[in-house]
Amino acid sequence: PRLAALRASYCAAPDDDTLRRLADVRALDAPNLDLSLALCTRLTDAGLYALATSRLVAHALTALDVSFCPCLADDGVAALAERCVNLLHLDLEGLHRLTDVGAKRVTHNLWHLTSLNLAGVSLLTDDAFVFDELRDGRVAAKQRML
């Protein structure tokens, strides 16, 4: 049997070591993996990086909720955006350390997203959603979306 969803939101125990171990669990090698880790206060960018670089998880992860995880910032979100390209749903609400740098990786790399929650991410500007002339997204969008 393969695990399709894991709900650990509002749990104090999950930390980076937990995510490193999860990244190696063969039961997570399932299509459409849904992880909910909202308000897990001990998770850091290192834990997200471990998930994102796991061969078992990166291709299978389609939904992730890391809302209100106070230690998460640009590096962890960037790792997800660059490696977990099949994400459809991403909840980053309340990540007060997330800036345009990490958010731009999401908006420029995750072409299959159908929902993205950035509510309460106070350091964001509209720059995260704008392509500049050097990285004009129209060509990439046309290739991936049409």
N, CA, C and O atoms as a DFTB+ gen file, in Angstrom:
584 C
 N C O
     1  1       0.823      -1.199       0.000
     2  2       0.000       0.000       0.000
     3  2       0.865       1.259       0.000
     4  3       1.955       1.291       0.570
     5  1       0.360       2.259      -0.634
     6  2       1.056       3.538      -0.724
     7  2       0.269       4.592       0.031
     8  3      -0.961       4.611      -0.002
     9  1       0.993       5.466       0.711
    10  2       0.381       6.552       1.472
    11  2       0.023       7.686       0.520
    12  3       0.884       8.186      -0.204
    13  1      -1.244       8.094       0.518
    14  2      -1.686       9.158      -0.375
    15  2      -1.734      10.510       0.319
    16  3      -1.594      11.545      -0.333
    17  1      -1.929      10.515       1.631
    18  2      -2.027      11.775       2.366
    19  2      -1.483      11.592       3.775
    20  3      -1.656      10.549       4.405
    21  1      -0.826      12.629       4.243
    22  2      -0.333      12.651       5.619
    23  2      -0.708      13.994       6.216
    24  3      -0.331      15.039       5.687
    25  1      -1.447      13.972       7.311
    26  2      -1.878      15.177       8.005
    27  2      -1.172      15.254       9.355
    28  3      -1.491      14.494      10.269
    29  1      -0.221      16.163       9.481
    30  2       0.489      16.358      10.747
    31  2       0.394      17.815      11.188
    32  3       1.199      18.272      11.999
    33  1      -0.565      18.532      10.670
    34  2      -0.749      19.933      11.025
    35  2      -0.993      20.090      12.516
    36  3      -1.607      19.236      13.156
    37  1      -0.504      21.190      13.050
    38  2      -0.684      21.557      14.454
    39  2       0.004      20.592      15.422
    40  3      -0.309      20.577      16.612
    41  1       0.924      19.802      14.923
    42  2       1.695      18.905      15.778
    43  2       3.022      19.577      16.111
    44  3       3.696      20.106      15.227
    45  1       3.384      19.554      17.356
    46  2       4.625      20.202      17.773
    47  2       5.854      19.357      17.467
    48  3       6.953      19.899      17.344
    49  1       5.696      18.055      17.343
    50  2       6.848      17.169      17.227
    51  2       7.571      17.185      15.881
    52  3       8.801      17.142      15.883
    53  1       6.892      17.244      14.728
    54  2       7.636      17.136      13.466
    55  2       8.725      18.206      13.345
    56  3       8.489      19.389      13.589
    57  1       9.919      17.755      12.960
    58  2      11.035      18.666      12.764
    59  2      11.776      18.256      11.495
    60  3      11.290      17.421      10.732
    61  1      12.932      18.832      11.271
    62  2      13.687      18.538      10.059
    63  2      14.061      17.063       9.966
    64  3      14.026      16.480       8.883
    65  1      14.417      16.463      11.088
    66  2      14.773      15.046      11.092
    67  2      13.571      14.195      10.686
    68  3      13.726      13.198       9.982
    69  1      12.388      14.580      11.122
    70  2      11.164      13.883      10.732
    71  2      11.003      13.922       9.216
    72  3      10.687      12.905       8.598
    73  1      11.219      15.088       8.616
    74  2      11.073      15.206       7.161
    75  2      12.157      14.427       6.429
    76  3      11.894      13.847       5.375
    77  1      13.372      14.406       6.971
    78  2      14.436      13.608       6.351
    79  2      14.059      12.127       6.334
    80  3      14.281      11.429       5.345
    81  1      13.492      11.667       7.431
    82  2      13.074      10.265       7.502
    83  2      11.888       9.993       6.582
    84  3      11.838       8.960       5.914
    85  1      10.949      10.908       6.551
    86  2       9.802      10.755       5.647
    87  2      10.246      10.679       4.194
    88  3       9.671       9.937       3.398
    89  1      11.263      11.446       3.857
    90  2      11.740      11.491       2.476
    91  2      12.253      10.146       2.001
    92  3      12.330       9.902       0.797
    93  1      12.602       9.277       2.924
    94  2      13.125       7.959       2.561
    95  2      12.115       6.825       2.710
    96  3      12.442       5.665       2.460
    97  1      10.899       7.153       3.114
    98  2       9.878       6.117       3.301
    99  2       9.319       5.712       1.945
   100  3       8.763       6.538       1.221
   101  1       9.468       4.450       1.610
   102  2       9.020       3.969       0.302
   103  2       7.506       4.095       0.126
   104  3       7.026       4.199      -1.003
   105  1       6.768       4.087       1.198
   106  2       5.306       4.205       1.102
   107  2       4.878       5.571       0.568
   108  3       3.732       5.747       0.154
   109  1       5.803       6.541       0.576
   110  2       5.469       7.862       0.044
   111  2       5.628       7.927      -1.472
   112  3       5.285       8.933      -2.093
   113  1       6.143       6.865      -2.062
   114  2       6.343       6.826      -3.505
   115  2       5.016       6.489      -4.184
   116  3       4.851       5.413      -4.760
   117  1       4.091       7.417      -4.105
   118  2       2.754       7.220      -4.661
   119  2       2.374       8.449      -5.473
   120  3       2.817       9.557      -5.170
   121  1       1.562       8.261      -6.493
   122  2       1.111       9.442      -7.227
   123  2       0.194      10.296      -6.360
   124  3      -0.515       9.780      -5.496
   125  1       0.213      11.572      -6.590
   126  2      -0.697      12.505      -5.912
   127  2      -0.541      12.523      -4.393
   128  3      -1.529      12.427      -3.665
   129  1       0.667      12.644      -3.925
   130  2       0.941      12.707      -2.497
   131  2       0.539      14.069      -1.943
   132  3       0.874      15.105      -2.516
   133  1      -0.181      14.057      -0.828
   134  2      -0.704      15.261      -0.183
   135  2      -0.149      15.325       1.238
   136  3      -0.467      14.468       2.063
   137  1       0.680      16.336       1.535
   138  2       1.250      16.508       2.869
   139  2       0.725      17.789       3.499
   140  3       0.753      18.853       2.880
   141  1       0.252      17.682       4.723
   142  2      -0.210      18.846       5.456
   143  2       0.618      18.969       6.728
   144  3       0.531      18.133       7.628
   145  1       1.425      20.033       6.785
   146  2       2.337      20.262       7.901
   147  2       2.144      21.661       8.483
   148  3       3.083      22.250       9.019
   149  1       0.946      22.183       8.378
   150  2       0.667      23.533       8.852
   151  2       0.959      23.671      10.339
   152  3       0.673      22.768      11.126
   153  1       1.524      24.796      10.709
   154  2       1.826      25.148      12.088
   155  2       2.739      24.152      12.798
   156  3       2.664      23.997      14.017
   157  1       3.588      23.486      12.046
   158  2       4.627      22.642      12.644
   159  2       5.808      23.572      12.895
   160  3       6.596      23.849      11.991
   161  1       5.918      24.035      14.097
   162  2       6.811      25.151      14.414
   163  2       8.289      24.802      14.409
   164  3       9.127      25.701      14.475
   165  1       8.629      23.537      14.334
   166  2      10.036      23.145      14.355
   167  2      10.603      22.865      12.966
   168  3      11.786      22.551      12.837
   169  1       9.789      22.973      11.940
   170  2      10.273      22.735      10.573
   171  2      11.075      23.934      10.080
   172  3      10.688      25.081      10.304
   173  1      12.191      23.666       9.411
   174  2      13.007      24.733       8.830
   175  2      13.235      24.451       7.350
   176  3      12.760      23.450       6.814
   177  1      13.956      25.335       6.713
   178  2      14.281      25.175       5.299
   179  2      15.024      23.866       5.035
   180  3      14.855      23.267       3.973
   181  1      15.832      23.420       5.976
   182  2      16.588      22.172       5.804
   183  2      15.643      20.979       5.650
   184  3      15.921      20.075       4.862
   185  1      14.553      20.964       6.376
   186  2      13.576      19.893       6.254
   187  2      12.871      19.910       4.910
   188  3      12.683      18.863       4.290
   189  1      12.479      21.100       4.456
   190  2      11.847      21.202       3.139
   191  2      12.818      20.793       2.047
   192  3      12.426      20.152       1.072
   193  1      14.081      21.161       2.204
   194  2      15.101      20.774       1.227
   195  2      15.223      19.247       1.162
   196  3      15.359      18.677       0.079
   197  1      15.173      18.589       2.324
   198  2      15.243      17.126       2.353
   199  2      14.072      16.504       1.595
   200  3      14.257      15.538       0.855
   201  1      12.879      17.045       1.774
   202  2      11.727      16.550       1.017
   203  2      11.898      16.784      -0.473
   204  3      11.668      15.891      -1.288
   205  1      12.304      17.998      -0.816
   206  2      12.404      18.381      -2.226
   207  2      13.464      17.582      -2.969
   208  3      13.324      17.340      -4.168
   209  1      14.503      17.177      -2.291
   210  2      15.585      16.460      -2.964
   211  2      15.417      14.950      -2.894
   212  3      16.265      14.210      -3.392
   213  1      14.341      14.488      -2.286
   214  2      14.062      13.059      -2.231
   215  2      13.472      12.596      -3.552
   216  3      12.473      13.146      -4.015
   217  1      14.079      11.598      -4.157
   218  2      13.542      11.051      -5.413
   219  2      12.142      10.486      -5.203
   220  3      11.309      10.528      -6.108
   221  1      11.887       9.959      -4.012
   222  2      10.590       9.347      -3.739
   223  2       9.477      10.378      -3.631
   224  3       8.349      10.126      -4.053
   225  1       9.788      11.525      -3.073
   226  2       8.763      12.524      -2.779
   227  2       8.627      13.564      -3.889
   228  3       7.509      13.926      -4.256
   229  1       9.727      14.041      -4.420
   230  2       9.703      15.197      -5.320
   231  2       8.749      15.032      -6.495
   232  3       8.019      15.968      -6.824
   233  1       8.737      13.877      -7.132
   234  2       7.857      13.706      -8.295
   235  2       6.417      13.409      -7.906
   236  3       5.500      13.645      -8.693
   237  1       6.210      12.891      -6.691
   238  2       4.868      12.474      -6.278
   239  2       4.071      13.581      -5.590
   240  3       2.841      13.540      -5.573
   241  1       4.756      14.558      -5.031
   242  2       4.084      15.580      -4.227
   243  2       3.214      16.489      -5.102
   244  3       3.714      17.186      -5.985
   245  1       1.911      16.467      -4.839
   246  2       1.000      17.320      -5.598
   247  2       0.320      18.366      -4.728
   248  3      -0.218      19.345      -5.245
   249  1       0.340      18.170      -3.410
   250  2      -0.266      19.150      -2.500
   251  2       0.587      19.255      -1.239
   252  3       0.987      18.249      -0.654
   253  1       0.856      20.499      -0.836
   254  2       1.649      20.729       0.359
   255  2       1.117      21.949       1.090
   256  3       0.924      23.015       0.505
   257  1       0.886      21.766       2.384
   258  2       0.463      22.860       3.244
   259  2       1.516      23.032       4.333
   260  3       1.647      22.188       5.219
   261  1       2.261      24.124       4.260
   262  2       3.245      24.462       5.291
   263  2       2.910      25.839       5.871
   264  3       3.794      26.577       6.306
   265  1       1.635      26.163       5.867
   266  2       1.208      27.466       6.366
   267  2       1.565      27.632       7.841
   268  3       1.528      26.683       8.625
   269  1       1.906      28.855       8.185
   270  2       2.201      29.253       9.562
   271  2       3.345      28.468      10.207
   272  3       3.360      28.284      11.424
   273  1       4.288      28.011       9.410
   274  2       5.513      27.392       9.938
   275  2       6.532      28.527      10.053
   276  3       7.100      28.944       9.043
   277  1       6.772      29.029      11.257
   278  2       7.493      30.285      11.439
   279  2       8.968      30.271      11.039
   280  3       9.560      31.334      10.853
   281  1       9.566      29.103      10.905
   282  2      10.998      29.049      10.579
   283  2      11.264      28.879       9.089
   284  3      12.421      28.869       8.668
   285  1      10.216      28.745       8.288
   286  2      10.412      28.549       6.846
   287  2      10.621      29.882       6.149
   288  3      10.012      30.892       6.503
   289  1      11.501      29.862       5.145
   290  2      11.830      31.087       4.414
   291  2      12.141      30.736       2.962
   292  3      11.729      29.688       2.465
   293  1      12.858      31.604       2.303
   294  2      13.121      31.497       0.870
   295  2      13.821      30.206       0.444
   296  3      13.433      29.605      -0.558
   297  1      14.837      29.772       1.177
   298  2      15.622      28.619       0.736
   299  2      14.792      27.346       0.627
   300  3      14.900      26.626      -0.366
   301  1      13.979      27.062       1.612
   302  2      13.155      25.865       1.578
   303  2      12.090      25.927       0.494
   304  3      11.859      24.950      -0.218
   305  1      11.450      27.069       0.373
   306  2      10.420      27.246      -0.646
   307  2      11.037      27.166      -2.044
   308  3      10.443      26.584      -2.950
   309  1      12.213      27.741      -2.220
   310  2      12.898      27.683      -3.515
   311  2      13.238      26.239      -3.885
   312  3      13.082      25.844      -5.040
   313  1      13.697      25.457      -2.923
   314  2      14.012      24.055      -3.196
   315  2      12.780      23.302      -3.666
   316  3      12.850      22.508      -4.604
   317  1      11.648      23.552      -3.010
   318  2      10.390      22.926      -3.438
   319  2      10.018      23.338      -4.848
   320  3       9.660      22.504      -5.679
   321  1      10.107      24.619      -5.106
   322  2       9.688      25.150      -6.408
   323  2      10.555      24.628      -7.546
   324  3      10.078      24.476      -8.671
   325  1      11.803      24.357      -7.267
   326  2      12.703      23.892      -8.322
   327  2      12.630      22.387      -8.545
   328  3      12.958      21.911      -9.632
   329  1      12.206      21.629      -7.535
   330  2      12.272      20.177      -7.648
   331  2      10.915      19.466      -7.605
   332  3      10.785      18.363      -8.136
   333  1       9.930      20.066      -6.997
   334  2       8.612      19.434      -6.875
   335  2       7.673      20.024      -7.914
   336  3       6.689      20.687      -7.584
   337  1       7.991      19.774      -9.154
   338  2       7.332      20.462     -10.269
   339  2       5.908      19.977     -10.533
   340  3       5.201      20.571     -11.347
   341  1       5.479      18.920      -9.868
   342  2       4.116      18.428     -10.062
   343  2       3.136      18.971      -9.024
   344  3       1.986      18.533      -8.970
   345  1       3.578      19.914      -8.207
   346  2       2.680      20.507      -7.216
   347  2       1.486      21.169      -7.893
   348  3       1.634      21.926      -8.852
   349  1       0.307      20.869      -7.375
   350  2      -0.936      21.485      -7.843
   351  2      -1.465      22.483      -6.820
   352  3      -2.052      23.503      -7.183
   353  1      -1.254      22.184      -5.539
   354  2      -1.762      23.009      -4.444
   355  2      -0.616      23.301      -3.477
   356  3       0.049      22.384      -2.995
   357  1      -0.392      24.578      -3.201
   358  2       0.676      24.973      -2.292
   359  2       0.156      26.061      -1.368
   360  3      -0.302      27.111      -1.821
   361  1       0.230      25.801      -0.067
   362  2      -0.244      26.761       0.924
   363  2       0.947      27.278       1.718
   364  3       1.563      26.544       2.490
   365  1       1.260      28.553       1.516
   366  2       2.373      29.226       2.187
   367  2       1.863      30.349       3.092
   368  3       2.623      31.246       3.456
   369  1       0.611      30.302       3.447
   370  2       0.013      31.367       4.259
   371  2       0.789      31.581       5.555
   372  3       1.180      30.630       6.232
   373  1       0.999      32.836       5.875
   374  2       1.598      33.196       7.143
   375  2       3.091      32.931       7.273
   376  3       3.621      32.936       8.384
   377  1       3.771      32.704       6.171
   378  2       5.225      32.520       6.232
   379  2       5.868      33.902       6.232
   380  3       6.162      34.459       5.174
   381  1       6.078      34.436       7.390
   382  2       6.524      35.818       7.539
   383  2       7.976      36.050       7.159
   384  3       8.419      37.197       7.098
   385  1       8.724      34.990       6.903
   386  2      10.113      35.133       6.474
   387  2      10.270      34.949       4.959
   388  3      11.373      35.081       4.429
   389  1       9.179      34.648       4.274
   390  2       9.209      34.465       2.826
   391  2       9.226      35.822       2.135
   392  3       8.430      36.702       2.466
   393  1      10.135      35.992       1.174
   394  2      10.249      37.242       0.433
   395  2       9.961      36.991      -1.045
   396  3       9.605      35.884      -1.448
   397  1      10.124      38.035      -1.831
   398  2       9.952      37.917      -3.283
   399  2      10.890      36.883      -3.887
   400  3      10.551      36.256      -4.890
   401  1      12.054      36.697      -3.298
   402  2      13.037      35.742      -3.828
   403  2      12.444      34.337      -3.879
   404  3      12.470      33.691      -4.927
   405  1      11.908      33.860      -2.754
   406  2      11.317      32.523      -2.718
   407  2      10.010      32.443      -3.483
   408  3       9.758      31.470      -4.194
   409  1       9.179      33.466      -3.337
   410  2       7.885      33.468      -4.023
   411  2       8.067      33.498      -5.541
   412  3       7.285      32.893      -6.275
   413  1       9.077      34.189      -6.000
   414  2       9.335      34.260      -7.443
   415  2       9.721      32.892      -7.995
   416  3       9.377      32.559      -9.129
   417  1      10.429      32.106      -7.203
   418  2      10.762      30.740      -7.632
   419  2       9.483      29.933      -7.831
   420  3       9.377      29.143      -8.769
   421  1       8.518      30.136      -6.944
   422  2       7.233      29.439      -7.065
   423  2       6.517      29.879      -8.340
   424  3       6.111      29.045      -9.149
   425  1       6.366      31.181      -8.515
   426  2       5.585      31.677      -9.648
   427  2       6.280      31.457     -10.989
   428  3       5.623      31.456     -12.031
   429  1       7.580      31.272     -10.976
   430  2       8.312      31.091     -12.230
   431  2       8.607      29.630     -12.557
   432  3       9.038      29.324     -13.669
   433  1       8.381      28.720     -11.604
   434  2       8.726      27.317     -11.839
   435  2       7.569      26.335     -11.739
   436  3       7.584      25.304     -12.412
   437  1       6.580      26.623     -10.927
   438  2       5.501      25.660     -10.702
   439  2       4.341      25.933     -11.649
   440  3       3.362      26.584     -11.283
   441  1       4.463      25.437     -12.847
   442  2       3.517      25.731     -13.920
   443  2       2.195      24.995     -13.793
   444  3       1.228      25.358     -14.463
   445  1       2.127      23.970     -12.951
   446  2       0.899      23.182     -12.828
   447  2       0.028      23.585     -11.641
   448  3      -1.036      23.004     -11.428
   449  1       0.468      24.570     -10.871
   450  2      -0.320      24.983      -9.701
   451  2      -1.726      25.398     -10.106
   452  3      -1.925      26.143     -11.066
   453  1      -2.695      24.896      -9.350
   454  2      -4.072      25.352      -9.521
   455  2      -4.505      26.196      -8.332
   456  3      -5.473      26.952      -8.421
   457  1      -3.779      26.066      -7.200
   458  2      -4.053      26.942      -6.071
   459  2      -2.749      27.257      -5.339
   460  3      -1.917      26.386      -5.085
   461  1      -2.615      28.528      -5.016
   462  2      -1.451      29.029      -4.290
   463  2      -1.956      30.015      -3.254
   464  3      -2.581      31.017      -3.602
   465  1      -1.692      29.741      -1.983
   466  2      -2.139      30.625      -0.906
   467  2      -0.922      31.352      -0.340
   468  3      -0.024      30.732       0.230
   469  1      -0.904      32.663      -0.505
   470  2       0.153      33.521       0.019
   471  2      -0.409      34.558       0.994
   472  3       0.229      35.577       1.257
   473  1      -1.588      34.299       1.519
   474  2      -2.216      35.243       2.449
   475  2      -1.316      35.468       3.658
   476  3      -0.735      34.528       4.202
   477  1      -1.213      36.707       4.060
   478  2      -0.448      37.041       5.252
   479  2       1.063      36.980       5.095
   480  3       1.793      37.059       6.083
   481  1       1.538      36.841       3.865
   482  2       2.987      36.845       3.621
   483  2       3.375      38.306       3.403
   484  3       3.356      38.813       2.281
   485  1       3.721      38.958       4.487
   486  2       3.830      40.415       4.502
   487  2       5.040      40.989       3.773
   488  3       5.054      42.185       3.482
   489  1       6.042      40.194       3.472
   490  2       7.236      40.721       2.798
   491  2       7.139      40.676       1.276
   492  3       8.080      41.072       0.589
   493  1       6.022      40.203       0.744
   494  2       5.869      40.100      -0.714
   495  2       5.486      41.431      -1.344
   496  3       4.770      42.242      -0.756
   497  1       5.983      41.627      -2.552
   498  2       5.542      42.735      -3.395
   499  2       5.042      42.124      -4.703
   500  3       5.086      40.906      -4.872
   501  1       4.577      42.941      -5.608
   502  2       4.114      42.409      -6.884
   503  2       5.261      41.895      -7.749
   504  3       5.013      41.264      -8.777
   505  1       6.503      42.146      -7.361
   506  2       7.663      41.668      -8.110
   507  2       7.683      40.144      -8.226
   508  3       8.218      39.609      -9.197
   509  1       7.119      39.453      -7.271
   510  2       7.094      37.992      -7.315
   511  2       6.247      37.466      -8.467
   512  3       6.368      36.303      -8.851
   513  1       5.398      38.316      -9.014
   514  2       4.475      37.879     -10.062
   515  2       4.783      38.488     -11.419
   516  3       3.999      38.351     -12.358
   517  1       5.918      39.158     -11.526
   518  2       6.269      39.859     -12.765
   519  2       7.516      39.226     -13.362
   520  3       8.490      38.963     -12.656
   521  1       7.481      38.986     -14.648
   522  2       8.651      38.512     -15.377
   523  2       9.351      39.721     -15.969
   524  3       8.703      40.599     -16.540
   525  1      10.666      39.773     -15.838
   526  2      11.392      40.887     -16.449
   527  2      11.814      40.501     -17.866
   528  3      11.583      39.371     -18.296
   529  1      12.422      41.423     -18.584
   530  2      12.797      41.166     -19.973
   531  2      13.790      40.029     -20.111
   532  3      13.758      39.289     -21.095
   533  1      14.668      39.885     -19.137
   534  2      15.663      38.820     -19.209
   535  2      15.046      37.446     -18.985
   536  3      15.516      36.453     -19.541
   537  1      14.009      37.388     -18.183
   538  2      13.332      36.118     -17.911
   539  2      11.863      36.232     -18.276
   540  3      10.988      35.913     -17.471
   541  1      11.603      36.679     -19.466
   542  2      10.247      36.846     -19.952
   543  2       9.544      35.489     -19.948
   544  3       9.981      34.563     -20.632
   545  1       8.495      35.369     -19.207
   546  2       7.807      34.098     -19.033
   547  2       6.856      33.719     -20.144
   548  3       6.303      32.619     -20.133
   549  1       6.651      34.608     -21.109
   550  2       5.672      34.288     -22.156
   551  2       6.066      33.071     -22.976
   552  3       5.211      32.250     -23.308
   553  1       7.334      32.940     -23.306
   554  2       7.778      31.791     -24.090
   555  2       7.618      30.515     -23.280
   556  3       7.087      29.524     -23.780
   557  1       8.069      30.532     -22.045
   558  2       7.949      29.354     -21.185
   559  2       6.482      28.995     -20.956
   560  3       6.117      27.820     -20.991
   561  1       5.659      29.985     -20.727
   562  2       4.233      29.725     -20.506
   563  2       3.603      29.093     -21.751
   564  3       2.803      28.164     -21.646
   565  1       3.964      29.595     -22.899
   566  2       3.415      29.064     -24.146
   567  2       3.840      27.600     -24.328
   568  3       3.036      26.767     -24.748
   569  1       5.084      27.296     -24.017
   570  2       5.595      25.939     -24.171
   571  2       4.929      24.981     -23.189
   572  3       4.660      23.832     -23.538
   573  1       4.665      25.428     -21.995
   574  2       4.155      24.532     -20.946
   575  2       2.644      24.528     -20.834
   576  3       2.070      23.558     -20.339
   577  1       1.997      25.570     -21.274
   578  2       0.564      25.672     -21.007
   579  2      -0.304      25.537     -22.256
   580  3      -1.516      25.354     -22.136
   581  1       0.256      25.619     -23.395
   582  2      -0.568      25.514     -24.605
   583  2      -0.315      24.239     -25.352
   584  3      -0.929      24.000     -26.392
